[in-house]
């Protein structure tokens, strides 16, 4: 899966934002930051899938 994101420095931290979902995370290195962002994106996708199943919009 590909997405569009933005990475920028905020003081001592590097912040990555996924522009499609507005999920963001931060880290001390770009690699740490992107790794944490991937975890956040996986979590939100799993939440949406589980929620959709519960309300019956996804079978």
Contact map, one row per residue, 1 for C-alpha under 8 A:
11100000000000000000000000000000000000000000000000000000000
11110000000000000000000000000000000000000000000000000000000
11111000000000000111000000000000000000000000000000000000000
01111100000000000111000000000000000000000000000000000000000
00111110000000011111000000000000000000000000000000000000000
00011111000000011110000000000000000000000000000000000000000
00001111100001111000000000000000000000000000000000000000000
00000111110001110000000000000000000000000000000000000000000
00000011111111100000000000000000000000000000000000000000000
00000001111111100000000000000000000000000000000000000000000
00000000111111000000000000000000000000000000000000000000000
00000000111111000000000000010000000000000000000000000000000
00000000111111100000000001111000000000000000000000000000000
00000011111111110000000001111100100000000000000000000000000
00000011110011111000000111100000100000000000000000000000000
00001111000001111100000111000000110010000000000000000000000
00001110000000111110011110000000000010000000000000000000000
00111100000000011111111100000000000010000000000000000000000
00111100000000001111111000000000000000000000000000000000000
00111000000000000111110000000000000000000000000000000000000
00000000000000000111111000000000000000000000000000000000000
00000000000000001111111100000000000000000000000000000000000
00000000000000001110111110000000000010011000000000000000000
00000000000000111100011111000000000010010000000000000000000
00000000000000111000001111100000110110010000000000000000000
00000000000011110000000111110001100110000000000000000000000
00000000000011100000000011111101100100000000000000000000000
00000000000111000000000001111101100000000000000000000000000
00000000000011000000000000111111100000000000000000000000000
00000000000001000000000000111111110000000000000000000000000
00000000000000000000000000001111111000000000000000000000000
00000000000000000000000001111111111100000000000000000000000
00000000000001110000000011111111111110000000000000000000000
00000000000000010000000010000111111111000000000000000000000
00000000000000000000000000000011111111100000000000000000000
00000000000000000000000011100001111111110000000000000000000
00000000000000011100001111000000111111111000000000000000000
00000000000000000000000000000000011111111100000000000000000
00000000000000000000000000000000001111111110000000000000000
00000000000000000000001110000000000111111111000000000000000
00000000000000000000001000000000000011111111100000000000000
00000000000000000000000000000000000001111111110000000000000
00000000000000000000000000000000000000111111111000000000000
00000000000000000000000000000000000000011111111100000000000
00000000000000000000000000000000000000001111111110000000000
00000000000000000000000000000000000000000111111111000000000
00000000000000000000000000000000000000000011111111100000000
00000000000000000000000000000000000000000001111111110000000
00000000000000000000000000000000000000000000111111111000010
00000000000000000000000000000000000000000000011111111100000
00000000000000000000000000000000000000000000001111111110000
00000000000000000000000000000000000000000000000111111111110
00000000000000000000000000000000000000000000000011111111111
00000000000000000000000000000000000000000000000001111111100
00000000000000000000000000000000000000000000000000111111110
00000000000000000000000000000000000000000000000000011111111
00000000000000000000000000000000000000000000000000011111111
00000000000000000000000000000000000000000000000010011011111
00000000000000000000000000000000000000000000000000001001111
